Amino acid sequence: MGDFIRDGLHAKLTAWPAVREIRGKGLMIGIELDFPCGELVMNGLDAGLLINVTTTTWCGCCRRLTIKRDECEVLVTMLAPLIADFLARSGAAQPAAKTV
């Protein structure tokens, strides 16, 4: 499930130049940003997510070991837009538009 979450976050966030890295081991997942991201803790709580900011630019989450795939999908669906909105408000460069 950790791979599923990381892959989902990677697919939704790596187009943002301000996302430096998405990594983890098992269900411990961290996202490094170009901006101090302490406000994501409160933004996450407001959205019903528990996010930890371990250093100035690293945010992460650690899920319980019994998480199901549909719960992982909800996590990615909620967390990725939360981070994208934070980056947009922080003045981060927008992702490049996809061409068809």
Phi and psi restraints in degrees (value plus and minus 20) as a CYANA .aco file:
   2 GLY   PHI     -81.8   -41.8
   2 GLY   PSI     -62.5   -22.5
   3 ASP   PHI     -81.1   -41.1
   3 ASP   PSI     -60.8   -20.8
   4 PHE   PHI     -81.2   -41.2
   4 PHE   PSI     -65.7   -25.7
   5 ILE   PHI     -85.0   -45.0
   5 ILE   PSI     -67.9   -27.9
   6 ARG   PHI     -81.4   -41.4
   6 ARG   PSI     -63.3   -23.3
   7 ASP   PHI     -82.4   -42.4
   7 ASP   PSI     -60.8   -20.8
   8 GLY   PHI     -85.4   -45.4
   8 GLY   PSI     -64.2   -24.2
   9 LEU   PHI     -86.3   -46.3
   9 LEU   PSI     -59.8   -19.8
  10 HIS   PHI     -80.2   -40.2
  10 HIS   PSI     -65.6   -25.6
  11 ALA   PHI     -82.8   -42.8
  11 ALA   PSI     -53.9   -13.9
  12 LYS   PHI    -113.1   -73.1
  12 LYS   PSI     -39.4     0.6
  13 LEU   PHI    -138.4   -98.4
  13 LEU   PSI     -40.3    -0.3
  14 THR   PHI     -91.6   -51.6
  14 THR   PSI     -32.2     7.8
  15 ALA   PHI     -89.8   -49.8
  15 ALA   PSI     -40.5    -0.5
  16 TRP   PHI     -95.6   -55.6
  16 TRP   PSI      98.6   138.6
  17 PRO   PHI     -79.2   -39.2
  17 PRO   PSI     -44.8    -4.8
  18 ALA   PHI    -100.0   -60.0
  18 ALA   PSI     -24.9    15.1
  19 VAL   PHI    -109.7   -69.7
  19 VAL   PSI      87.1   127.1
  20 ARG   PHI     -97.7   -57.7
  20 ARG   PSI     -62.7   -22.7
  21 GLU   PHI    -180.6  -140.6
  21 GLU   PSI     124.8   164.8
  22 ILE   PHI    -144.7  -104.7
  22 ILE   PSI      99.3   139.3
  23 ARG   PHI    -168.5  -128.5
  23 ARG   PSI     151.9   191.9
  24 GLY   PHI     152.7   192.7
  24 GLY   PSI     158.6   198.6
  25 LYS   PHI    -157.0  -117.0
  25 LYS   PSI     101.4   141.4
  26 GLY   PHI      40.5    80.5
  26 GLY   PSI    -149.9  -109.9
  27 LEU   PHI    -115.0   -75.0
  27 LEU   PSI     -12.3    27.7
  28 MET   PHI    -110.3   -70.3
  28 MET   PSI      93.2   133.2
  29 ILE   PHI    -145.3  -105.3
  29 ILE   PSI     114.2   154.2
  30 GLY   PHI    -147.6  -107.6
  30 GLY   PSI     127.3   167.3
  31 ILE   PHI    -148.8  -108.8
  31 ILE   PSI     101.0   141.0
  32 GLU   PHI    -117.5   -77.5
  32 GLU   PSI     110.8   150.8
  33 LEU   PHI    -136.9   -96.9
  33 LEU   PSI     143.6   183.6
  34 ASP   PHI     -98.5   -58.5
  34 ASP   PSI     -28.2    11.8
  35 PHE   PHI    -141.3  -101.3
  35 PHE   PSI     127.7   167.7
  36 PRO   PHI     -77.5   -37.5
  36 PRO   PSI     111.7   151.7
  37 CYS   PHI    -143.5  -103.5
  37 CYS   PSI       6.1    46.1
  38 GLY   PHI     -76.6   -36.6
  38 GLY   PSI     -53.0   -13.0
  39 GLU   PHI     -87.3   -47.3
  39 GLU   PSI     -35.9     4.1
  40 LEU   PHI     -83.3   -43.3
  40 LEU   PSI     -46.2    -6.2
  41 VAL   PHI     -79.7   -39.7
  41 VAL   PSI     -71.5   -31.5
  42 MET   PHI     -89.6   -49.6
  42 MET   PSI     -58.7   -18.7
  43 ASN   PHI     -79.8   -39.8
  43 ASN   PSI     -61.7   -21.7
  44 GLY   PHI     -84.8   -44.8
  44 GLY   PSI     -64.9   -24.9
  45 LEU   PHI     -79.6   -39.6
  45 LEU   PSI     -60.9   -20.9
  46 ASP   PHI     -82.2   -42.2
  46 ASP   PSI     -50.1   -10.1
  47 ALA   PHI    -112.2   -72.2
  47 ALA   PSI     -22.6    17.4
  48 GLY   PHI      70.6   110.6
  48 GLY   PSI      -2.0    38.0
  49 LEU   PHI    -134.9   -94.9
  49 LEU   PSI     122.5   162.5
  50 LEU   PHI    -121.0   -81.0
  50 LEU   PSI      90.1   130.1
  51 ILE   PHI    -137.1   -97.1
  51 ILE   PSI     122.2   162.2
  52 ASN   PHI    -133.9   -93.9
  52 ASN   PSI     114.3   154.3
  53 VAL   PHI    -126.4   -86.4
  53 VAL   PSI      87.6   127.6
  54 THR   PHI    -105.9   -65.9
  54 THR   PSI     -50.6   -10.6
  55 THR   PHI    -156.8  -116.8
  55 THR   PSI    -197.5  -157.5
  56 THR   PHI     -75.6   -35.6
  56 THR   PSI     -61.2   -21.2
  57 THR   PHI    -134.7   -94.7
  57 THR   PSI     -13.3    26.7
  58 TRP   PHI    -128.5   -88.5
  58 TRP   PSI     101.7   141.7
  59 CYS   PHI    -135.9   -95.9
  59 CYS   PSI     134.0   174.0
  60 GLY   PHI    -182.1  -142.1
  60 GLY   PSI     156.0   196.0
  61 CYS   PHI    -167.3  -127.3
  61 CYS   PSI     133.2   173.2
  62 CYS   PHI    -151.5  -111.5
  62 CYS   PSI      91.5   131.5
  63 ARG   PHI    -111.0   -71.0
  63 ARG   PSI     139.3   179.3
  64 ARG   PHI     -88.5   -48.5
  64 ARG   PSI     136.7   176.7
  65 LEU   PHI     -94.0   -54.0
  65 LEU   PSI     -32.2     7.8
  66 THR   PHI    -122.1   -82.1
  66 THR   PSI       1.5    41.5
  67 ILE   PHI     -86.9   -46.9
  67 ILE   PSI     122.5   162.5
  68 LYS   PHI    -120.6   -80.6
  68 LYS   PSI     142.1   182.1
  69 ARG   PHI     -78.0   -38.0
  69 ARG   PSI     -63.5   -23.5
  70 ASP   PHI     -84.3   -44.3
  70 ASP   PSI     -51.5   -11.5
  71 GLU   PHI     -90.7   -50.7
  71 GLU   PSI     -54.5   -14.5
  72 CYS   PHI     -85.2   -45.2
  72 CYS   PSI     -59.7   -19.7
  73 GLU   PHI     -82.5   -42.5
  73 GLU   PSI     -61.6   -21.6
  74 VAL   PHI     -83.6   -43.6
  74 VAL   PSI     -62.8   -22.8
  75 LEU   PHI     -78.4   -38.4
  75 LEU   PSI     -69.8   -29.8
  76 VAL   PHI     -83.8   -43.8
  76 VAL   PSI     -62.2   -22.2
  77 THR   PHI     -83.5   -43.5
  77 THR   PSI     -51.3   -11.3
  78 MET   PHI    -109.3   -69.3
  78 MET   PSI     -60.0   -20.0
  79 LEU   PHI     -94.6   -54.6
  79 LEU   PSI     -62.9   -22.9
  80 ALA   PHI     -79.3   -39.3
  80 ALA   PSI     -69.1   -29.1
  81 PRO   PHI     -85.8   -45.8
  81 PRO   PSI     -51.4   -11.4
  82 LEU   PHI     -81.5   -41.5
  82 LEU   PSI     -64.7   -24.7
  83 ILE   PHI     -90.5   -50.5
  83 ILE   PSI     -61.9   -21.9
  84 ALA   PHI     -80.9   -40.9
  84 ALA   PSI     -61.8   -21.8
  85 ASP   PHI     -84.4   -44.4
  85 ASP   PSI     -62.3   -22.3
  86 PHE   PHI     -79.1   -39.1
  86 PHE   PSI     -66.2   -26.2
  87 LEU   PHI     -83.5   -43.5
  87 LEU   PSI     -60.9   -20.9
  88 ALA   PHI     -82.2   -42.2
  88 ALA   PSI     -61.7   -21.7
  89 ARG   PHI     -91.6   -51.6
  89 ARG   PSI     -43.4    -3.4
  90 SER   PHI    -104.8   -64.8
  90 SER   PSI     -23.2    16.8
  91 GLY   PHI      65.3   105.3
  91 GLY   PSI      -1.7    38.3
  92 ALA   PHI     -87.9   -47.9
  92 ALA   PSI     129.5   169.5
  93 ALA   PHI     -79.6   -39.6
  93 ALA   PSI     116.0   156.0
  94 GLN   PHI     -92.6   -52.6
  94 GLN   PSI     133.3   173.3
  95 PRO   PHI     -82.2   -42.2
  95 PRO   PSI     129.5   169.5
  96 ALA   PHI     -85.3   -45.3
  96 ALA   PSI     122.2   162.2
  97 ALA   PHI     -88.5   -48.5
  97 ALA   PSI     119.9   159.9
  98 LYS   PHI     -98.9   -58.9
  98 LYS   PSI     118.4   158.4
  99 THR   PHI    -122.7   -82.7
  99 THR   PSI     125.0   165.0
